[in-house]
Amino acid sequence: MNHPIAPVYDRDSQILILGSFPSVKSREQQFFYGHKQNRFWRVMAQVLGCEVPEDIPQKRAMLTKHHVAVWDVIASCEITGSSDASIRDVVPNDLSDILFCADIREIYANGGKAYQLYQKYIFPVNGREAHLLPSTSPANAGYSLERLVDSWKVIRESLD
C-alpha cells in the first residue's frame, strides 16, 4: 500500500512530527490522525495553546501557524488494517525535501513503531536524531490525555 497523504510543511516549519503509516480512517479522510479516538489533535491543541481544530483546513492551519510539519516514516508497506504490528515490506519516505526546504530543529516520532522505523531506515541516511514521544493512538490506553500532553510539551519548548 502506498502512502496516500502529502506531508504538511512549509519553509517556516521548525518541528517535524513523524507517525508510522496512516490508519484506515486517516486514509479514508486523506489526512493525518483521522480516527476520532486518536488524541493527536487534542494533544497538539493543548501543547500549542489553541482550540482543537475541527476540519482539515483548520488542522493544516494550526500546524503551519505554529511551525509544525507532519508526515510519516513509511512511503509504502504491507499493512493489515491500521495495525502497526502488521507492518512489513517497508519503503521509507524520503525526508530530504522537507529538511532542505525548512529549518527543522527537532524531529519527533509519534510512538514506538514510528521511532523504531525511523532509527532503522531514515537515521542511517540523514544522521538526524529523532525523539520518541508516546503514541497518541487509542491503542496506547496506558496514557491518559493529561499524561500525553505532559510528555508532548517538549514540542512547545522546542518552538520557544
Secondary structure, DSSP 8 states (H G I E B T S, - for coil): -B--S--B--TT--EEEEESS--HHHHHHTSSS-STT--HHHHHHHHHTS----SHHHHHHHHHHTTEEEEESEEEEE-STT-GGG-EEEEE---HHHHHHS---EEEEESHHHHHHIIIIIHHHH---EEEE---STT-TTS-HHHHHHHHHHHHHHH-
